[in-house]
Amino acid sequence: MGTGGHDLRDSDSDSDGDVAVIGSGRARWAATLGVGAVGLALAAPEWVPRMWSREDGPIEYATFACFAVGSILAFVTAARLRPARPHVLAAAALGLVLLVAAGEEISWGQRLLDLETPDALVDGNRQDELNLHNIDGLQHKAVIAQLGVAVAGLVLAWRVARPWARAGLPFFAGYLAYRAGRGIAALAGWGLADRNSEAAELVLAFGLLVLTIGLVADGRHGGAALRTDRPSHLRPLDHPRLRQRLRPG
């Protein structure tokens, strides 16, 4: 493909040669098409059952679980990458973002703990909940942030030649397909899909969970997880035979 990225082919191999998944490229593209179709379907007017998408419903808690577990895994990765300071900061920042997302998803446990909404959050909060994303003026920014995360996930899959970076690709694409579908629906004057949006957020959250699982698995190699250079088969001078030929004497 283009010189700015790398080819997502039918096999994944890390630069240490210890990860090789034959056919994973085909499987990933098939998954991307499948999840993308789900995203487009979610863009249709309300069809997700209300009992699934209600407050404290299964979709909300599944999304919370994805964010919470992803946050823990990101912090675990940061702990394993301590010698590489920039990588530690990146993993820790991801963990913090996911932690905040998990807390916001369930209003920081407000209904579970029977907490009152502080007066400072009552005004302008459409649902009178202990969170920020339902405050007037911040709702659209929350959607923009989600779009930014999904786009960043696609860029990561394209730019970083590591299996973990590509793991969440189907789900990020699925979320973007949903948002694109809703944009078309708005122009066409179709009905709202507020209940469906909860399911779309779950798709995004699952993508982040899969990505962090890959980070932990790849982080066993002591900092290799966040390396962004090309795999060894794309670096000709790293080939053992060529090194032998270039060796003096």
PASEPA-21772 format. One record per residue (C-alpha): residue number from 1; chain; x, z, y; residue in one letter. Coordinates in nm, 3 decimals. Layout:
// residues N
<seq->NUM | mol->A | u->X | w->Z | v->Y | type->a>
...
END
This chain:
// residues 249
<seq->1 | mol->A | u->0.000 | w->0.000 | v->0.000 | type->m>
<seq->2 | mol->A | u->0.120 | w->0.056 | v->0.357 | type->g>
<seq->3 | mol->A | u->0.463 | w->0.184 | v->0.433 | type->t>
<seq->4 | mol->A | u->0.322 | w->0.489 | v->0.612 | type->g>
<seq->5 | mol->A | u->0.184 | w->0.643 | v->0.295 | type->g>
<seq->6 | mol->A | u->0.215 | w->0.614 | v->-0.079 | type->h>
<seq->7 | mol->A | u->0.024 | w->0.450 | v->-0.355 | type->d>
<seq->8 | mol->A | u->-0.233 | w->0.662 | v->-0.535 | type->l>
<seq->9 | mol->A | u->-0.185 | w->0.505 | v->-0.874 | type->r>
<seq->10 | mol->A | u->-0.285 | w->0.588 | v->-1.226 | type->d>
<seq->11 | mol->A | u->-0.031 | w->0.860 | v->-1.286 | type->s>
<seq->12 | mol->A | u->0.082 | w->1.165 | v->-1.094 | type->d>
<seq->13 | mol->A | u->0.431 | w->1.303 | v->-1.131 | type->s>
<seq->14 | mol->A | u->0.607 | w->1.561 | v->-0.922 | type->d>
<seq->15 | mol->A | u->0.964 | w->1.523 | v->-0.809 | type->s>
<seq->16 | mol->A | u->1.089 | w->1.755 | v->-1.081 | type->d>
<seq->17 | mol->A | u->0.945 | w->1.535 | v->-1.351 | type->g>
<seq->18 | mol->A | u->0.752 | w->1.822 | v->-1.509 | type->d>
<seq->19 | mol->A | u->0.401 | w->1.712 | v->-1.417 | type->v>
<seq->20 | mol->A | u->0.265 | w->1.385 | v->-1.547 | type->a>
<seq->21 | mol->A | u->-0.105 | w->1.317 | v->-1.584 | type->v>
<seq->22 | mol->A | u->-0.172 | w->0.977 | v->-1.735 | type->i>
<seq->23 | mol->A | u->-0.485 | w->0.811 | v->-1.603 | type->g>
<seq->24 | mol->A | u->-0.545 | w->1.076 | v->-1.336 | type->s>
<seq->25 | mol->A | u->-0.559 | w->0.810 | v->-1.066 | type->g>
<seq->26 | mol->A | u->-0.852 | w->0.631 | v->-1.231 | type->r>
<seq->27 | mol->A | u->-1.026 | w->0.961 | v->-1.296 | type->a>
<seq->28 | mol->A | u->-0.978 | w->1.066 | v->-0.935 | type->r>
<seq->29 | mol->A | u->-1.121 | w->0.744 | v->-0.796 | type->w>
<seq->30 | mol->A | u->-1.417 | w->0.771 | v->-1.034 | type->a>
<seq->31 | mol->A | u->-1.472 | w->1.129 | v->-0.919 | type->a>
<seq->32 | mol->A | u->-1.444 | w->1.020 | v->-0.556 | type->t>
<seq->33 | mol->A | u->-1.712 | w->0.757 | v->-0.604 | type->l>
<seq->34 | mol->A | u->-1.934 | w->1.005 | v->-0.787 | type->g>
<seq->35 | mol->A | u->-1.902 | w->1.284 | v->-0.532 | type->v>
<seq->36 | mol->A | u->-1.934 | w->1.030 | v->-0.251 | type->g>
<seq->37 | mol->A | u->-2.267 | w->0.918 | v->-0.401 | type->a>
<seq->38 | mol->A | u->-2.379 | w->1.281 | v->-0.407 | type->v>
<seq->39 | mol->A | u->-2.280 | w->1.315 | v->-0.042 | type->g>
<seq->40 | mol->A | u->-2.485 | w->1.011 | v->0.053 | type->l>
<seq->41 | mol->A | u->-2.780 | w->1.144 | v->-0.146 | type->a>
<seq->42 | mol->A | u->-2.760 | w->1.474 | v->0.043 | type->l>
<seq->43 | mol->A | u->-2.795 | w->1.277 | v->0.368 | type->a>
<seq->44 | mol->A | u->-3.153 | w->1.190 | v->0.271 | type->a>
<seq->45 | mol->A | u->-3.430 | w->1.407 | v->0.423 | type->p>
<seq->46 | mol->A | u->-3.484 | w->1.753 | v->0.273 | type->e>
<seq->47 | mol->A | u->-3.486 | w->1.747 | v->-0.105 | type->w>
<seq->48 | mol->A | u->-3.263 | w->2.036 | v->-0.211 | type->v>
<seq->49 | mol->A | u->-3.500 | w->2.316 | v->-0.326 | type->p>
<seq->50 | mol->A | u->-3.547 | w->2.586 | v->-0.065 | type->r>
<seq->51 | mol->A | u->-3.482 | w->2.860 | v->-0.321 | type->m>
<seq->52 | mol->A | u->-3.132 | w->2.716 | v->-0.373 | type->w>
<seq->53 | mol->A | u->-3.040 | w->2.677 | v->-0.005 | type->s>
<seq->54 | mol->A | u->-3.206 | w->2.989 | v->0.138 | type->r>
<seq->55 | mol->A | u->-3.012 | w->3.278 | v->0.291 | type->e>
<seq->56 | mol->A | u->-2.846 | w->3.481 | v->0.014 | type->d>
<seq->57 | mol->A | u->-2.929 | w->3.198 | v->-0.223 | type->g>
<seq->58 | mol->A | u->-2.711 | w->3.049 | v->-0.498 | type->p>
<seq->59 | mol->A | u->-2.561 | w->2.774 | v->-0.279 | type->i>
<seq->60 | mol->A | u->-2.461 | w->3.020 | v->-0.006 | type->e>
<seq->61 | mol->A | u->-2.292 | w->3.257 | v->-0.248 | type->y>
<seq->62 | mol->A | u->-2.123 | w->2.973 | v->-0.436 | type->a>
<seq->63 | mol->A | u->-1.980 | w->2.850 | v->-0.104 | type->t>
<seq->64 | mol->A | u->-1.868 | w->3.204 | v->-0.019 | type->f>
<seq->65 | mol->A | u->-1.700 | w->3.236 | v->-0.359 | type->a>
<seq->66 | mol->A | u->-1.510 | w->2.909 | v->-0.310 | type->c>
<seq->67 | mol->A | u->-1.383 | w->3.016 | v->0.032 | type->f>
<seq->68 | mol->A | u->-1.296 | w->3.370 | v->-0.082 | type->a>
<seq->69 | mol->A | u->-1.110 | w->3.266 | v->-0.396 | type->v>
<seq->70 | mol->A | u->-0.938 | w->2.985 | v->-0.206 | type->g>
<seq->71 | mol->A | u->-0.823 | w->3.237 | v->0.055 | type->s>
<seq->72 | mol->A | u->-0.673 | w->3.464 | v->-0.211 | type->i>
<seq->73 | mol->A | u->-0.494 | w->3.171 | v->-0.375 | type->l>
<seq->74 | mol->A | u->-0.354 | w->3.053 | v->-0.041 | type->a>
<seq->75 | mol->A | u->-0.213 | w->3.401 | v->0.027 | type->f>
<seq->76 | mol->A | u->-0.067 | w->3.409 | v->-0.325 | type->v>
<seq->77 | mol->A | u->0.104 | w->3.077 | v->-0.250 | type->t>
<seq->78 | mol->A | u->0.239 | w->3.214 | v->0.079 | type->a>
<seq->79 | mol->A | u->0.389 | w->3.511 | v->-0.109 | type->a>
<seq->80 | mol->A | u->0.560 | w->3.279 | v->-0.356 | type->r>
<seq->81 | mol->A | u->0.702 | w->3.059 | v->-0.082 | type->l>
<seq->82 | mol->A | u->0.860 | w->3.339 | v->0.123 | type->r>
<seq->83 | mol->A | u->1.208 | w->3.178 | v->0.148 | type->p>
<seq->84 | mol->A | u->1.057 | w->2.870 | v->0.317 | type->a>
<seq->85 | mol->A | u->0.926 | w->3.007 | v->0.646 | type->r>
<seq->86 | mol->A | u->0.727 | w->2.702 | v->0.776 | type->p>
<seq->87 | mol->A | u->0.559 | w->2.663 | v->0.439 | type->h>
<seq->88 | mol->A | u->0.473 | w->3.033 | v->0.425 | type->v>
<seq->89 | mol->A | u->0.309 | w->3.011 | v->0.768 | type->l>
<seq->90 | mol->A | u->0.109 | w->2.703 | v->0.665 | type->a>
<seq->91 | mol->A | u->-0.019 | w->2.865 | v->0.345 | type->a>
<seq->92 | mol->A | u->-0.095 | w->3.194 | v->0.523 | type->a>
<seq->93 | mol->A | u->-0.282 | w->3.009 | v->0.800 | type->a>
<seq->94 | mol->A | u->-0.490 | w->2.830 | v->0.537 | type->l>
<seq->95 | mol->A | u->-0.565 | w->3.164 | v->0.371 | type->g>
<seq->96 | mol->A | u->-0.675 | w->3.314 | v->0.703 | type->l>
<seq->97 | mol->A | u->-0.901 | w->3.019 | v->0.785 | type->v>
<seq->98 | mol->A | u->-1.065 | w->3.041 | v->0.442 | type->l>
<seq->99 | mol->A | u->-1.107 | w->3.417 | v->0.479 | type->l>
<seq->100 | mol->A | u->-1.290 | w->3.371 | v->0.809 | type->v>
<seq->101 | mol->A | u->-1.502 | w->3.093 | v->0.657 | type->a>
<seq->102 | mol->A | u->-1.597 | w->3.322 | v->0.366 | type->a>
<seq->103 | mol->A | u->-1.696 | w->3.603 | v->0.602 | type->g>
<seq->104 | mol->A | u->-1.898 | w->3.373 | v->0.826 | type->e>
<seq->105 | mol->A | u->-2.077 | w->3.224 | v->0.525 | type->e>
<seq->106 | mol->A | u->-2.240 | w->3.555 | v->0.434 | type->i>
<seq->107 | mol->A | u->-2.249 | w->3.693 | v->0.790 | type->s>
<seq->108 | mol->A | u->-1.968 | w->3.934 | v->0.699 | type->w>
<seq->109 | mol->A | u->-2.188 | w->4.107 | v->0.442 | type->g>
<seq->110 | mol->A | u->-2.453 | w->4.200 | v->0.698 | type->q>
<seq->111 | mol->A | u->-2.751 | w->4.178 | v->0.463 | type->r>
<seq->112 | mol->A | u->-2.563 | w->4.328 | v->0.171 | type->l>
<seq->113 | mol->A | u->-2.452 | w->4.628 | v->0.378 | type->l>
<seq->114 | mol->A | u->-2.770 | w->4.642 | v->0.590 | type->d>
<seq->115 | mol->A | u->-2.578 | w->4.614 | v->0.916 | type->l>
<seq->116 | mol->A | u->-2.733 | w->4.565 | v->1.258 | type->e>
<seq->117 | mol->A | u->-2.636 | w->4.266 | v->1.470 | type->t>
<seq->118 | mol->A | u->-2.426 | w->4.382 | v->1.770 | type->p>
<seq->119 | mol->A | u->-2.592 | w->4.335 | v->2.108 | type->d>
<seq->120 | mol->A | u->-2.310 | w->4.103 | v->2.212 | type->a>
<seq->121 | mol->A | u->-2.412 | w->3.858 | v->1.939 | type->l>
<seq->122 | mol->A | u->-2.790 | w->3.888 | v->1.969 | type->v>
<seq->123 | mol->A | u->-2.822 | w->3.666 | v->2.277 | type->d>
<seq->124 | mol->A | u->-2.788 | w->3.303 | v->2.181 | type->g>
<seq->125 | mol->A | u->-2.767 | w->3.367 | v->1.806 | type->n>
<seq->126 | mol->A | u->-3.043 | w->3.156 | v->1.656 | type->r>
<seq->127 | mol->A | u->-3.069 | w->3.363 | v->1.339 | type->q>
<seq->128 | mol->A | u->-2.985 | w->3.707 | v->1.482 | type->d>
<seq->129 | mol->A | u->-2.697 | w->3.739 | v->1.235 | type->e>
<seq->130 | mol->A | u->-2.352 | w->3.893 | v->1.240 | type->l>
<seq->131 | mol->A | u->-2.163 | w->3.566 | v->1.272 | type->n>
<seq->132 | mol->A | u->-2.027 | w->3.323 | v->1.528 | type->l>
<seq->133 | mol->A | u->-2.124 | w->2.983 | v->1.388 | type->h>
<seq->134 | mol->A | u->-2.495 | w->3.031 | v->1.470 | type->n>
<seq->135 | mol->A | u->-2.435 | w->3.105 | v->1.838 | type->i>
<seq->136 | mol->A | u->-2.560 | w->2.837 | v->2.074 | type->d>
<seq->137 | mol->A | u->-2.275 | w->2.609 | v->2.170 | type->g>
<seq->138 | mol->A | u->-2.068 | w->2.693 | v->1.863 | type->l>
<seq->139 | mol->A | u->-2.284 | w->2.530 | v->1.597 | type->q>
<seq->140 | mol->A | u->-2.175 | w->2.177 | v->1.681 | type->h>
<seq->141 | mol->A | u->-1.815 | w->2.293 | v->1.709 | type->k>
<seq->142 | mol->A | u->-1.841 | w->2.437 | v->1.358 | type->a>
<seq->143 | mol->A | u->-1.952 | w->2.096 | v->1.230 | type->v>
<seq->144 | mol->A | u->-1.662 | w->1.931 | v->1.414 | type->i>
<seq->145 | mol->A | u->-1.425 | w->2.181 | v->1.253 | type->a>
<seq->146 | mol->A | u->-1.563 | w->2.095 | v->0.909 | type->q>
<seq->147 | mol->A | u->-1.518 | w->1.727 | v->0.980 | type->l>
<seq->148 | mol->A | u->-1.162 | w->1.795 | v->1.089 | type->g>
<seq->149 | mol->A | u->-1.090 | w->1.981 | v->0.764 | type->v>
<seq->150 | mol->A | u->-1.232 | w->1.697 | v->0.554 | type->a>
<seq->151 | mol->A | u->-1.034 | w->1.431 | v->0.744 | type->v>
<seq->152 | mol->A | u->-0.719 | w->1.642 | v->0.716 | type->a>
<seq->153 | mol->A | u->-0.778 | w->1.661 | v->0.341 | type->g>
<seq->154 | mol->A | u->-0.790 | w->1.282 | v->0.317 | type->l>
<seq->155 | mol->A | u->-0.475 | w->1.245 | v->0.528 | type->v>
<seq->156 | mol->A | u->-0.301 | w->1.504 | v->0.313 | type->l>
<seq->157 | mol->A | u->-0.386 | w->1.312 | v->-0.004 | type->a>
<seq->158 | mol->A | u->-0.244 | w->0.995 | v->0.151 | type->w>
<seq->159 | mol->A | u->0.071 | w->1.137 | v->0.308 | type->r>
<seq->160 | mol->A | u->0.188 | w->1.405 | v->0.064 | type->v>
<seq->161 | mol->A | u->0.321 | w->1.284 | v->-0.270 | type->a>
<seq->162 | mol->A | u->0.218 | w->1.592 | v->-0.465 | type->r>
<seq->163 | mol->A | u->-0.063 | w->1.634 | v->-0.720 | type->p>
<seq->164 | mol->A | u->-0.206 | w->1.939 | v->-0.540 | type->w>
<seq->165 | mol->A | u->-0.251 | w->1.739 | v->-0.218 | type->a>
<seq->166 | mol->A | u->-0.476 | w->1.487 | v->-0.397 | type->r>
<seq->167 | mol->A | u->-0.682 | w->1.739 | v->-0.594 | type->a>
<seq->168 | mol->A | u->-0.953 | w->1.787 | v->-0.331 | type->g>
<seq->169 | mol->A | u->-0.979 | w->1.418 | v->-0.237 | type->l>
<seq->170 | mol->A | u->-1.317 | w->1.350 | v->-0.409 | type->p>
<seq->171 | mol->A | u->-1.484 | w->1.646 | v->-0.239 | type->f>
<seq->172 | mol->A | u->-1.347 | w->1.577 | v->0.109 | type->f>
<seq->173 | mol->A | u->-1.464 | w->1.217 | v->0.075 | type->a>
<seq->174 | mol->A | u->-1.803 | w->1.339 | v->-0.048 | type->g>
<seq->175 | mol->A | u->-1.849 | w->1.561 | v->0.256 | type->y>
<seq->176 | mol->A | u->-1.754 | w->1.278 | v->0.492 | type->l>
<seq->177 | mol->A | u->-1.999 | w->1.050 | v->0.311 | type->a>
<seq->178 | mol->A | u->-2.270 | w->1.308 | v->0.381 | type->y>
<seq->179 | mol->A | u->-2.185 | w->1.324 | v->0.751 | type->r>
<seq->180 | mol->A | u->-2.169 | w->0.945 | v->0.777 | type->a>
<seq->181 | mol->A | u->-2.508 | w->0.924 | v->0.606 | type->g>
<seq->182 | mol->A | u->-2.657 | w->1.177 | v->0.845 | type->r>
<seq->183 | mol->A | u->-2.523 | w->0.977 | v->1.138 | type->g>
<seq->184 | mol->A | u->-2.701 | w->0.668 | v->1.009 | type->i>
<seq->185 | mol->A | u->-3.014 | w->0.876 | v->0.942 | type->a>
<seq->186 | mol->A | u->-3.014 | w->1.001 | v->1.301 | type->a>
<seq->187 | mol->A | u->-2.992 | w->0.647 | v->1.436 | type->l>
<seq->188 | mol->A | u->-3.270 | w->0.536 | v->1.202 | type->a>
<seq->189 | mol->A | u->-3.492 | w->0.829 | v->1.298 | type->g>
<seq->190 | mol->A | u->-3.515 | w->0.974 | v->0.949 | type->w>
<seq->191 | mol->A | u->-3.612 | w->1.336 | v->0.891 | type->g>
<seq->192 | mol->A | u->-3.383 | w->1.637 | v->0.907 | type->l>
<seq->193 | mol->A | u->-3.169 | w->1.752 | v->0.615 | type->a>
<seq->194 | mol->A | u->-3.088 | w->2.109 | v->0.716 | type->d>
<seq->195 | mol->A | u->-3.134 | w->2.246 | v->0.365 | type->r>
<seq->196 | mol->A | u->-2.916 | w->1.970 | v->0.224 | type->n>
<seq->197 | mol->A | u->-2.637 | w->2.059 | v->0.467 | type->s>
<seq->198 | mol->A | u->-2.580 | w->2.384 | v->0.279 | type->e>
<seq->199 | mol->A | u->-2.509 | w->2.185 | v->-0.036 | type->a>
<seq->200 | mol->A | u->-2.277 | w->1.953 | v->0.159 | type->a>
<seq->201 | mol->A | u->-2.080 | w->2.255 | v->0.281 | type->e>
<seq->202 | mol->A | u->-2.047 | w->2.365 | v->-0.082 | type->l>
<seq->203 | mol->A | u->-1.891 | w->2.026 | v->-0.161 | type->v>
<seq->204 | mol->A | u->-1.634 | w->2.081 | v->0.116 | type->l>
<seq->205 | mol->A | u->-1.568 | w->2.438 | v->0.003 | type->a>
<seq->206 | mol->A | u->-1.512 | w->2.325 | v->-0.354 | type->f>
<seq->207 | mol->A | u->-1.257 | w->2.071 | v->-0.231 | type->g>
<seq->208 | mol->A | u->-1.064 | w->2.349 | v->-0.057 | type->l>
<seq->209 | mol->A | u->-1.082 | w->2.566 | v->-0.368 | type->l>
<seq->210 | mol->A | u->-0.945 | w->2.289 | v->-0.589 | type->v>
<seq->211 | mol->A | u->-0.666 | w->2.225 | v->-0.338 | type->l>
<seq->212 | mol->A | u->-0.559 | w->2.591 | v->-0.336 | type->t>
<seq->213 | mol->A | u->-0.570 | w->2.606 | v->-0.715 | type->i>
<seq->214 | mol->A | u->-0.329 | w->2.313 | v->-0.716 | type->g>
<seq->215 | mol->A | u->-0.111 | w->2.489 | v->-0.461 | type->l>
<seq->216 | mol->A | u->-0.076 | w->2.796 | v->-0.680 | type->v>
<seq->217 | mol->A | u->-0.002 | w->2.588 | v->-0.989 | type->a>
<seq->218 | mol->A | u->0.259 | w->2.380 | v->-0.806 | type->d>
<seq->219 | mol->A | u->0.400 | w->2.682 | v->-0.623 | type->g>
<seq->220 | mol->A | u->0.558 | w->2.805 | v->-0.944 | type->r>
<seq->221 | mol->A | u->0.852 | w->2.579 | v->-0.859 | type->h>
<seq->222 | mol->A | u->0.967 | w->2.802 | v->-0.575 | type->g>
<seq->223 | mol->A | u->0.869 | w->2.610 | v->-0.264 | type->g>
<seq->224 | mol->A | u->0.812 | w->2.266 | v->-0.414 | type->a>
<seq->225 | mol->A | u->0.438 | w->2.293 | v->-0.361 | type->a>
<seq->226 | mol->A | u->0.449 | w->2.211 | v->0.009 | type->l>
<seq->227 | mol->A | u->0.735 | w->1.961 | v->-0.004 | type->r>
<seq->228 | mol->A | u->0.630 | w->1.630 | v->0.147 | type->t>
<seq->229 | mol->A | u->0.912 | w->1.400 | v->0.045 | type->d>
<seq->230 | mol->A | u->0.873 | w->1.116 | v->-0.198 | type->r>
<seq->231 | mol->A | u->0.881 | w->1.166 | v->-0.574 | type->p>
<seq->232 | mol->A | u->1.208 | w->1.089 | v->-0.752 | type->s>
<seq->233 | mol->A | u->1.085 | w->0.756 | v->-0.887 | type->h>
<seq->234 | mol->A | u->1.045 | w->0.637 | v->-0.525 | type->l>
<seq->235 | mol->A | u->1.399 | w->0.745 | v->-0.425 | type->r>
<seq->236 | mol->A | u->1.631 | w->0.487 | v->-0.589 | type->p>
<seq->237 | mol->A | u->1.958 | w->0.671 | v->-0.522 | type->l>
<seq->238 | mol->A | u->1.825 | w->0.975 | v->-0.710 | type->d>
<seq->239 | mol->A | u->1.805 | w->0.784 | v->-1.036 | type->h>
<seq->240 | mol->A | u->2.057 | w->0.934 | v->-1.286 | type->p>
<seq->241 | mol->A | u->2.202 | w->0.595 | v->-1.387 | type->r>
<seq->242 | mol->A | u->2.259 | w->0.489 | v->-1.027 | type->l>
<seq->243 | mol->A | u->2.425 | w->0.820 | v->-0.945 | type->r>
<seq->244 | mol->A | u->2.658 | w->0.764 | v->-1.241 | type->q>
<seq->245 | mol->A | u->2.749 | w->0.416 | v->-1.117 | type->r>
<seq->246 | mol->A | u->2.814 | w->0.541 | v->-0.763 | type->l>
<seq->247 | mol->A | u->3.027 | w->0.831 | v->-0.882 | type->r>
<seq->248 | mol->A | u->3.395 | w->0.783 | v->-0.779 | type->p>
<seq->249 | mol->A | u->3.636 | w->0.693 | v->-1.058 | type->g>
END
